[in-house]
Amino acid sequence: MRPPSIGLITQECGQSIYQNEALKLGIHIESENKSLPAEQLIAFAKNLDFVYVDPQIIALAAIKSAEMAGVKVYPNSKTLEKINQITLHPKSKEHLSILVARSAHAQAVTWPITLHTGDITITPLPGITDEIAQEIQVLALKLAEEVGLIGGFEIYVDATNYKKLIGINWLTPIAGYWSQIGCVTNFYEQTLRAVLDLPLGNIEMLSRHVVTGQLETDPGSDNYRPYLHLMARNPKLKFDQTIMQVGIVGEELEELLTEIIHAQQYYSGKIIE
């Protein structure tokens, strides 16, 4: 059986992540990161089994034209049309993120809920009961089913009213990084499994908490020098300069927050020790 070949159209920062996960699965990916009109999308898909696109890059009209030409596209136009009918509420400073993946055979998973607060994310959402967390995840899975999702997305909901949908992010979710360092199967591998219609992986967390933070470059330095101090201070820190984030997993939330805030301040030059 020949492994499938996939066309991937997403942001540049996500291309290398998907390529890496595809290599592990023995899957070939052709990548692009810019908007393509219908005729170029059709040409791009030639000799590929299907294309997996970020709808924020590829217009719905181009996806429809490609489908009419026989190209299999995920997410498909019917899914996007249903999503476009959903009313979105204004984005708040603090919001919740739920990652969801769903395959063609309707196997679906959702990761623990993430709190976005400023430039820090905390997973799982602190101070929530198991009953409310389950209710939020069930609503996310229901939405994925209703729109016929094949692949994955990140749902943003209001932090004070989780029934208010405030946004949907596709192939490169903000909360994707914590899944790379903090659970058995990350979002990127899982969404590839979903579009390939493979059995989905375990999404169990590797530790009790995961905290990530957005990094800013020190105007008087560079992105490499801070490693000398920060990696020596805490070897558990993980860095990804492609998305300018730092993360850590562990058991004590307050300690993790302290480490991430210190890393952010030192990295940006706001503190020097």
N, C-alpha and C positions, 0 to 999 in steps of 0.2 A: 504494500500500500504506500503510495507516494505521499509524503508530508505536504500539506497545503502551503501555498504561497499567498501572503497577505500584503495588501497595500495599506499603508498607515499614513494618515494625514493628521498631524497634530503639531502642537507647539514644539519648537526646537528643543526645549529643556526636557520634554517627555520622550523624544525619539530614542535617545541612548538607553533610557530605562526599559522601554519596550523591546528594543533590539537585544538587550542583555537577557531579558526574560525569554524572548523568542529563541535565542541561541541555546538556552538551557533545555527548551522543549524540542529542539531540532527543527524549528520552523523558520522559513525564509521570509524576511520582511523587506519590502521596498518602501522607502520613506519619503515624505514631502512635508513641508511646513508652511506652504503659502496657499492662498486661495486659488482655485482652479475653476475656470468656466466649464460648462458641460462637456464641450468637445475635448478639452484637455483632460478632464476627469475620466472620460471614456477611454482615451488613449493611454492614460496612466494605468487603468485597470486591465489593459490587454495582457493576456497570459497569466493573470492572477485569479485566484479562486474567489476572492471577494476583497472589498476595501472597507476599512474601519476608519471613520472620519470624525473629526471634531466639528459639530454643526456651527460652532462659532467661527470656523474658518471656511467651510464649504457651504454655500447657500442652498436652501431647500430646493430652489428651482433647478439647480445643477444636479442635485441628488435625484430628483424626479426624472430628469432627462436621461441620466445614466441608467436608472432602473428600466426605463422604457427601451433602452438600447440593450438590455439583457444583463446589466452589471448588478451584482449582488452588493448592496451597501448596508452597513450597520453604522449607526442606527438608521432604520429605513424611514422613508418619507411619511408613512402612516403614523409611526411613533412620534415623529417631530410635529406633525400636524396636531396630534392630540395634546402634546405638551404646549404648543402655541396657544391652545384654547384655555389654558389654566391661568387664572389671575394670580399675579405675583404681588406681594406686599413690599413696602419699602424696607430696605436693608438697615438693620440696627447695628450698633457698634459690637454688641455681644450677640452671637448667634450660634446655633448648633449645626453640626455637620453629620450627615449619615451617609456612609458609603454603601452602595448597593451593587450587586452583580447578579445577572440573570441570564440563563442559557436558553437556547431554542427549545429545549425540552422542559422549560419552565422550572428548572432547578434554580433556586435563588438563595442568596445569603446577604446578610447585612452585618457590618462590623459594629463594635461598640461605639456609642455616640461620642462625638468630640465637641468640646467647648472651644469656640474661637473668641478670645478676648484680647483686643488690640493686636499685638504682634506675637502672641503666644497661643498655642493650642494645648489642651489638656484632654487626655483620653484615659479612662472613660470619664464622662461628665460627672464631676463631683457632686455629692449631696442629693443624688436622685435615687428614688426607690426602684426596686426591680420591676414593680408593676408599671410604673410610668415609663421606664426605659423600654420595656417590652411593648407597651402601647405605641410609642414613637416608632420603634422598629417595624411593628406590624403595619403601621400607616405607610412607612416607606416602601415596604414590600408590596403593599396593595397598590400604591401608585405605579411601581414598576410593572406590575401585572396589568393594570388598566391601560397603560400606554403601549404594552407589548414590547418592553425593553429587551433587547438582546445585546449584551455587553455590560457596560457599567456606567454609573454616574454618581455624582455627589449631590445630595439634596441639602440645601440650606433652609433652616426654619428659624423662626423667632425664638430667642432664648426664654422669653417670658410667656409666649403662647405658641407651643410647638405645632399647633394646627394651622399656623400662618406660614405658608410656603413663600420664601423670599428669593429663591434662586436655584438654578441647576447648573452644575459644572460637569463637564464631560470627561475627556480622556486624561487630563492633568489636574486632578483635584488638589485643592490646598491641603486637605487632610491626608493625601496619599503618602506623604513622607513618613508619618508615624507608623503606617502599616508596613513600610519597608523595614523599619528597625524594631517593631514591637509586636508582630504577630506571625503566626506560622505561614500563612499565605497572604502576600501583599495584594493590594488593589490591582496592580499592573499585571501580575501573573494571572490573577483571578479573572480579569476581564478578557485576557487572551483565551483562557479556558472557556469562557462563556461564549465568545464569538466562534470558537472552534467546536463548540458543542461537546466539550470534554466534561467529565465529572468535575465538579467544583471542589476546591481544596478547603481544608480546615482553617478557620479564621480565629482560632484561640489565641489570646494574648500570651506573650512570653513572660510578662511580669505584671504586677498589679497596676502600674501606671506608666504612661508614656507622656512626656512633655516635649514640645518642640518650640523653637523660637526663630523668628525672622532675623537675619543678620544684616548689618550695615557696615560697609567698608570704612575703615579709619582714613579720613582725608589725608593724614600725614604719614600713612604707611601703605600696606597692601593686605591682600587676603591670606598671605602665607605666614607672615611673621607671628600672628597671634597663636598659631598652633603650638609654638614652643612653650608658652606659659599654660595654655588651656589644656593641652593634652597631658602635660605633666601634673597639673592640678587635679584633673579627673580623667583617667584613661577610658572611662565609660562613655564619654561624649562622642557623638557621631556628627560628622559634618558633610554637607552636600553643597558645594559652591554653584552647581548648575541651577539650583533654586534658592541659594543663599539661606540655608536653614541649618540649625543645630538641633540635635535631639538627644534624649537620654531616657532610659527605662529603669525602673526600680520599684521599691516597695513603699517608700515614704514620700508622699507628694510634696510636702514642704521643702524637703531637701532637694528634690528634683527641680522645683521652681527656683530655689536659690541658685543652683548651678547654672540653669539656663539664663537667668537674669544676669548673673555675673559674666557669663560667656558673651552675651549680647553687649554688655557695657564695655567689656575689655576689647572685644573685636572692633567696636566702633571708635575706640579711643577715649570714651568718656571716663574710664578709670585706667590706671596704669599698673595695677597690681592685683 
